Amino acid sequence: MKSFLELAEARYSCKKFSDRAISDEDLNYVLEAGRLAPTAKNLQPQHIYVMRSAEALEQIDKLTPCRYGAPVVAVIAYDRDNVFTFPGGRATSGAEDVSIVATHMMLAAADRGLNSCWLNFFDPDKAAAELDLPDNETVVLLLDLGYAAEGAAPLANHTNRKALSETVTWR
Ligand SMILES: Cc1cc2nc3c(=O)[nH]c(=O)nc-3n(C[C@H](O)[C@H](O)[C@H](O)COP(=O)(O)O)c2cc1C
């Protein structure tokens, strides 16, 4: 069993998926990991659309060129009417909340031997229209899920992370 750091290191953004389907058991494992994520004030504003029918994947392909053949794409949105508003009123927790949910899902997928790619290369307004979402929902990201195709590998920049000395200040 991989340690958490080994899992975090092994995960990479997959840009070439095989057509192997994901079992419902594995999908539910990934979704459960998202369900367990913390959210501001425990409001749980996330709404996750599991896109896996041919029609649904066709809709995704209209929104982004970055499905890379994934058999499942999770559209991760939040309810704007159910978020924490920061003091000062300029920002809400919606994007933070769903990012934590999605990160749990992405790492749970890796834990289950699945590959993934987090996408923000899409227009959220077009996504809401194409998917006919309720007026109060904003899509933050799309998460490709599936199994890497033969020959798929991390991009060269996968191991290119700044040293802690560049991103951490000890005080
Ligand atoms: C917020 C976010 C948005 C991203 N959007 C896209 C995207 O739209 N298309 C894509 O191919 N990869 C996307 N990626 C993948 C990143 O390019 C990738 O995580 C980064 O280059 C590091 O590579 P690694 O995940 O293999 O370590 C995104 C990743 C994050 C975290």
The ligand as a Gaussian input file, in Angstrom:
#p B3LYP/6-31G(d) Opt

LIG

0 1
 C       -6.796000      24.043000     -11.631000
 C       -6.242000      23.158000     -12.707000
 C       -6.685000      23.301000     -14.007000
 C       -6.209000      22.473000     -15.023000
 N       -6.741000      22.565000     -16.283000
 C       -6.317000      21.724000     -17.237000
 C       -6.942000      21.713000     -18.516000
 O       -7.900000      22.440000     -18.765000
 N       -6.461000      20.873000     -19.459000
 C       -5.429000      20.012000     -19.200000
 O       -5.045000      19.255000     -20.093000
 N       -4.827000      19.966000     -17.977000
 C       -5.251000      20.795000     -17.004000
 N       -4.691000      20.736000     -15.753000
 C       -3.559000      19.846000     -15.492000
 C       -2.280000      20.644000     -15.215000
 O       -1.786000      21.178000     -16.396000
 C       -1.302000      19.716000     -14.508000
 O       -1.825000      19.361000     -13.264000
 C        0.054000      20.358000     -14.260000
 O        0.676000      20.653000     -15.485000
 C        0.968000      19.453000     -13.443000
 O        1.045000      18.190000     -14.037000
 P        0.705000      16.875000     -13.226000
 O       -0.726000      16.977000     -12.781000
 O        0.900000      15.737000     -14.219000
 O        1.642000      16.785000     -12.086000
 C       -5.191000      21.529000     -14.727000
 C       -4.769000      21.362000     -13.398000
 C       -5.285000      22.163000     -12.405000
 C       -4.839000      21.913000     -10.983000

